[in-house]
Amino acid sequence: MLSILIPVYNYNILPLVEQLHREATALHVPFELLVCDDASTQVFHQKQIEQLPHTRWLTNRVNQHVAYTRNRLLNEAQYPWILLLDADVQPISTTFIQNYLNQIGKGLFFQGGFTYPPIDPTEHSSLRLTYGRTIEQYKHLHSCCNLFFNQEKLQLTFDASITEYGFEDTLFFLALAKRNCEVIQINNPVIHQSTESNQTYLERSKQACWGLVELIQKGKIRPQEAQLSHVYQQLLKYRLTFFLSLLSALLGSHIQRNLLGKKPSMLGFKWFKLLEYHKANQVIQKN
């Protein structure tokens, strides 16, 4: 009936696996729990996880990124219904799996949503948590961190050509929309437990901006299909992109310092991404 799939890289998923395995076992339904480690430099509790009944641990020989790893898990899954989770989440409900199983017969694709823990961010990890709490958890349509769907009927895949952070989830949902598959949102959230530093998250966000420009250049995403590129297209239309170059020169370093501090501005974060997208667009256009 159910294949629970978790890609992991350098993260301790034992608490997540144990909670899911405990509930699935108590439900007395056919299930399997598959973990795929993406060539982590640190592996946590592999033997303990492998000893759990109906559980398998897979390992990529080299780091392949999350899209490839999710595809590998989907190919290995033996049951029609898939519960796909990110490694750094924890279900809130004690009936998390049952809540999803109750949806069978009501659709083919469900999204349970996510939230963030009620903790005070530190100065060095405030950006990811602030963005998640104020923006991301309310606009999670393009997030694959907590999904339940019928793979037997949908035969979904991720674009494994994306080997850096950013927009693999967006492409996945855009492909889903083109197939007229309804995404049914239900109240079955997980807590996203990111401990990412400001510097790391800022660098990954920059990487995503540059990656988006490349995806648009390759025709995989249309500018209007991502908010960042849509805003930039409007500035191009009215010949206002020169303002971004001026803003970068005058305030770019100030914006970045703020985002690396204890109280990052989400307006500043929007400007940061727009400025990085502008830089990327200029470089890629020249090449």
Stockholm file with secondary structure:
# STOCKHOLM 1.0

chainA/1-287         MLSILIPVYNYNILPLVEQLHREATALHVPFELLVCDDASTQVFHQKQIEQLPHTRWLTNRVNQHVAYTRNRLLNEAQYPWILLLDADVQPISTTFIQNYLNQIGKGLFFQGGFTYPPIDPTEHSSLRLTYGRTIEQYKHLHSCCNLFFNQEKLQLTFDASITEYGFEDTLFFLALAKRNCEVIQINNPVIHQSTESNQTYLERSKQACWGLVELIQKGKIRPQEAQLSHVYQQLLKYRLTFFLSLLSALLGSHIQRNLLGKKPSMLGFKWFKLLEYHKANQVIQKN
#=GR chainA/1-287 SS CEEEEEEESSCCCHHHHHHHHHHHHHHTCCEEEEEEECSCSSCCSHHHHHTSTTEEEEECSSCCCHHHHHHHHHHHCCSSEEEEECTTEEESSTTHHHHHHTTTTSCSEEECCEECCSCCCCTTSHHHHHHHHHTGGGSCTTCCSEEEEEHHHHCCCCCTTCCSSSSHHHHHHHHHHHTTCCCEECSCCEEECCCCCHHHHHHHHHHHHHHHHHHHHTTSSCGGGSHHHHHHHHHHHTTCTHHHHHHHHHHHHHHHHHHTSSSCCHHHHHHHHHHHHHHHHHHHHHC
#=GC SS_cons         CEEEEEEESSCCCHHHHHHHHHHHHHHTCCEEEEEEECSCSSCCSHHHHHTSTTEEEEECSSCCCHHHHHHHHHHHCCSSEEEEECTTEEESSTTHHHHHHTTTTSCSEEECCEECCSCCCCTTSHHHHHHHHHTGGGSCTTCCSEEEEEHHHHCCCCCTTCCSSSSHHHHHHHHHHHTTCCCEECSCCEEECCCCCHHHHHHHHHHHHHHHHHHHHTTSSCGGGSHHHHHHHHHHHTTCTHHHHHHHHHHHHHHHHHHTSSSCCHHHHHHHHHHHHHHHHHHHHHC
//
